[in-house]
Amino acid sequence: MEQNNQQVTQKPVLPIKTKNAAWWIIIGNIISIIWITLIGLFFESHISILFLTFSLPYVISLIVSSLLLSFKKKWLWWLTIICLIPLFSFSFIMLPAITFSLPSFLGVSTLIPFVLLLSDRKNFWKIAT
């Protein structure tokens, strides 16, 4: 009888695209940091130094904001989007111009979460505070 009188409240679940985007950001950026650091160590490349000085603060803030997206805060969603834009532009505009090569793995690892986060915005906004 007492169980019927109590209301069961459930926390809203984080949308699946947002979860996938957060994990993609975390894993992709860690792989990019390791890959470009190793390239810089073995080939003494100035590109890796440029990457680390320019984009490391964005990468760290992206990893932290992706980890914190599970708290369902709108400002963390905005922080993630704002940090993705410079990394995306750096990987698709500056890196190919410097290295004369195709966009790096960092570009792909920022493009896919960007699309996932934007496509799942309405669902995230429903549960975010």
KEKE-3310 file (N, C-alpha, C; in steps of 0.2 Angstrom, whole numbers, plus 5000, padded with zeros to 4 digits):
npx = (5004:5009:5019:5012:5007:5019:5027:5037:5051:5061:5077:5080:5086:5102:5103:5106:5114:5121:5128:5136:5143:5151:5159:5166:5173:5181:5189:5194:5201:5211:5218:5222:5231:5241:5245:5250:5260:5269:5273:5279:5290:5297:5300:5304:5295:5289:5276:5269:5273:5266:5253:5252:5254:5244:5231:5230:5225:5211:5208:5210:5200:5189:5189:5186:5174:5166:5167:5159:5147:5137:5131:5121:5120:5116:5126:5138:5136:5136:5149:5156:5153:5158:5172:5174:5173:5185:5195:5191:5192:5205:5210:5205:5208:5221:5231:5231:5236:5248:5255:5252:5243:5230:5216:5218:5216:5211:5203:5192:5188:5183:5173:5162:5157:5153:5142:5134:5131:5124:5113:5106:5102:5089:5083:5092:5091:5078:5080:5090:5096)
npy = (4994:5006:5008:5011:5024:5032:5042:5037:5044:5047:5051:5060:5053:5055:5061:5049:5053:5064:5058:5049:5059:5065:5055:5052:5064:5064:5052:5054:5066:5063:5053:5061:5070:5062:5056:5067:5072:5062:5062:5074:5071:5061:5066:5079:5090:5106:5108:5100:5107:5119:5115:5110:5121:5130:5123:5115:5120:5121:5108:5102:5108:5104:5090:5090:5097:5088:5077:5082:5084:5075:5080:5088:5102:5117:5127:5120:5113:5123:5127:5116:5117:5129:5127:5117:5124:5132:5122:5114:5123:5125:5112:5109:5120:5127:5117:5108:5118:5121:5109:5104:5093:5081:5084:5082:5069:5075:5084:5076:5071:5081:5086:5076:5075:5088:5089:5079:5084:5096:5091:5084:5094:5099:5088:5088:5100:5099:5091:5097:5109)
npz = (5000:5004:4995:4983:4986:4985:4974:4960:4955:4941:4934:4920:4905:4898:4881:4867:4856:4861:4871:4863:4856:4866:4871:4859:4857:4868:4867:4854:4854:4864:4857:4846:4852:4857:4845:4838:4846:4847:4833:4833:4842:4835:4823:4824:4821:4817:4816:4825:4837:4835:4835:4848:4856:4851:4851:4862:4874:4870:4868:4880:4888:4880:4883:4896:4897:4890:4898:4908:4903:4906:4917:4913:4909:4902:4899:4898:4887:4877:4880:4875:4861:4858:4860:4850:4838:4835:4835:4825:4814:4814:4811:4799:4791:4794:4796:4784:4776:4781:4781:4768:4766:4768:4779:4796:4808:4819:4814:4809:4821:4827:4819:4818:4832:4833:4823:4829:4841:4838:4831:4841:4849:4853:4860:4871:4876:4882:4893:4900:4913)
capx = (5000:5014:5023:5008:5007:5025:5029:5043:5054:5067:5081:5080:5092:5106:5102:5111:5119:5125:5133:5141:5148:5155:5164:5170:5177:5186:5194:5197:5206:5217:5222:5226:5236:5246:5248:5254:5266:5274:5276:5284:5296:5301:5302:5305:5291:5286:5268:5267:5273:5261:5247:5251:5253:5237:5225:5230:5220:5204:5207:5209:5193:5184:5189:5183:5167:5163:5166:5154:5140:5132:5128:5115:5120:5116:5132:5143:5134:5139:5156:5159:5152:5163:5178:5175:5174:5192:5199:5188:5195:5213:5212:5203:5211:5228:5235:5232:5239:5255:5258:5250:5241:5223:5214:5220:5212:5208:5197:5187:5186:5179:5167:5157:5154:5149:5136:5130:5128:5119:5107:5103:5101:5082:5082:5097:5088:5072:5082:5095:5094)
capy = (5000:5012:5009:5015:5031:5036:5043:5036:5049:5045:5056:5060:5050:5059:5058:5045:5057:5068:5053:5047:5065:5066:5049:5053:5070:5062:5047:5057:5071:5060:5050:5066:5073:5057:5055:5073:5073:5057:5064:5079:5069:5057:5070:5086:5094:5112:5108:5098:5112:5124:5111:5109:5128:5133:5119:5111:5123:5119:5101:5100:5111:5100:5084:5092:5099:5082:5073:5085:5085:5071:5084:5090:5109:5120:5131:5115:5111:5129:5127:5111:5119:5135:5124:5113:5128:5134:5116:5112:5127:5124:5106:5109:5126:5128:5111:5107:5124:5121:5102:5102:5086:5081:5086:5077:5065:5080:5087:5072:5069:5087:5087:5071:5077:5094:5087:5075:5089:5101:5087:5082:5100:5099:5083:5089:5106:5096:5088:5102:5114)
capz = (5000:5005:4988:4978:4987:4984:4967:4958:4950:4937:4931:4913:4903:4893:4874:4865:4852:4866:4874:4858:4854:4872:4871:4853:4859:4873:4864:4848:4856:4867:4852:4842:4856:4857:4839:4835:4850:4844:4827:4835:4845:4831:4817:4826:4817:4820:4816:4832:4842:4833:4837:4855:4858:4849:4852:4868:4879:4868:4868:4887:4890:4877:4886:4903:4896:4888:4904:4912:4899:4909:4922:4909:4910:4895:4898:4896:4880:4874:4880:4871:4855:4857:4859:4844:4832:4834:4834:4818:4809:4814:4808:4792:4787:4795:4796:4777:4772:4783:4779:4761:4766:4770:4786:4801:4812:4824:4811:4809:4828:4830:4815:4820:4838:4831:4820:4833:4847:4835:4829:4846:4853:4856:4865:4876:4879:4886:4900:4903:4917)
cpx = (5004:5017:5018:5007:5013:5026:5036:5046:5060:5070:5080:5087:5096:5104:5108:5116:5124:5130:5138:5146:5153:5161:5169:5175:5183:5191:5197:5202:5212:5221:5226:5232:5242:5250:5252:5260:5271:5277:5281:5290:5300:5304:5304:5301:5289:5279:5266:5267:5268:5254:5246:5250:5246:5231:5225:5225:5212:5203:5206:5202:5188:5183:5185:5176:5163:5162:5160:5147:5135:5129:5122:5114:5120:5123:5138:5142:5137:5146:5159:5158:5157:5170:5179:5176:5181:5196:5197:5192:5202:5214:5210:5206:5218:5232:5236:5236:5247:5258:5256:5247:5233:5222:5216:5215:5208:5202:5191:5184:5183:5173:5161:5154:5150:5142:5131:5127:5123:5113:5103:5101:5094:5081:5086:5093:5081:5074:5087:5092:5098)
cpy = (5006:5014:5013:5022:5035:5036:5041:5041:5047:5051:5055:5057:5055:5056:5054:5048:5061:5063:5051:5053:5066:5061:5050:5059:5068:5057:5050:5062:5068:5056:5055:5069:5068:5056:5061:5074:5068:5059:5070:5077:5065:5061:5077:5091:5100:5112:5105:5103:5118:5121:5112:5116:5131:5129:5115:5114:5121:5112:5099:5102:5107:5093:5085:5093:5092:5077:5076:5086:5080:5074:5088:5098:5112:5124:5126:5113:5117:5129:5122:5114:5125:5132:5120:5118:5130:5127:5113:5116:5126:5118:5106:5115:5127:5122:5109:5112:5123:5114:5100:5095:5087:5083:5080:5073:5069:5083:5083:5071:5076:5088:5082:5073:5083:5093:5083:5080:5094:5097:5085:5088:5100:5094:5085:5095:5104:5094:5093:5107:5121)
cpz = (5000:4998:4983:4979:4985:4976:4965:4953:4947:4934:4924:4910:4898:4886:4871:4860:4856:4869:4869:4856:4860:4872:4864:4854:4863:4870:4858:4849:4860:4862:4848:4846:4856:4851:4836:4840:4848:4838:4828:4838:4840:4825:4818:4822:4821:4820:4823:4837:4841:4836:4844:4858:4857:4852:4859:4873:4877:4869:4876:4890:4886:4881:4893:4902:4893:4893:4908:4909:4902:4915:4919:4910:4903:4894:4896:4889:4875:4874:4876:4863:4853:4856:4853:4838:4831:4832:4827:4813:4809:4810:4801:4787:4788:4794:4788:4774:4774:4780:4772:4761:4768:4777:4790:4804:4817:4821:4810:4816:4831:4825:4817:4826:4837:4828:4825:4839:4844:4833:4835:4851:4857:4861:4872:4880:4884:4893:4904:4908:4916)
residu = (MET:GLU:GLN:ASN:ASN:GLN:GLN:VAL:THR:GLN:LYS:PRO:VAL:LEU:PRO:ILE:LYS:THR:LYS:ASN:ALA:ALA:TRP:TRP:ILE:ILE:ILE:GLY:ASN:ILE:ILE:SER:ILE:ILE:TRP:ILE:THR:LEU:ILE:GLY:LEU:PHE:PHE:GLU:SER:HIS:ILE:SER:ILE:LEU:PHE:LEU:THR:PHE:SER:LEU:PRO:TYR:VAL:ILE:SER:LEU:ILE:VAL:SER:SER:LEU:LEU:LEU:SER:PHE:LYS:LYS:LYS:TRP:LEU:TRP:TRP:LEU:THR:ILE:ILE:CYS:LEU:ILE:PRO:LEU:PHE:SER:PHE:SER:PHE:ILE:MET:LEU:PRO:ALA:ILE:THR:PHE:SER:LEU:PRO:SER:PHE:LEU:GLY:VAL:SER:THR:LEU:ILE:PRO:PHE:VAL:LEU:LEU:LEU:SER:ASP:ARG:LYS:ASN:PHE:TRP:LYS:ILE:ALA:THR)
# end
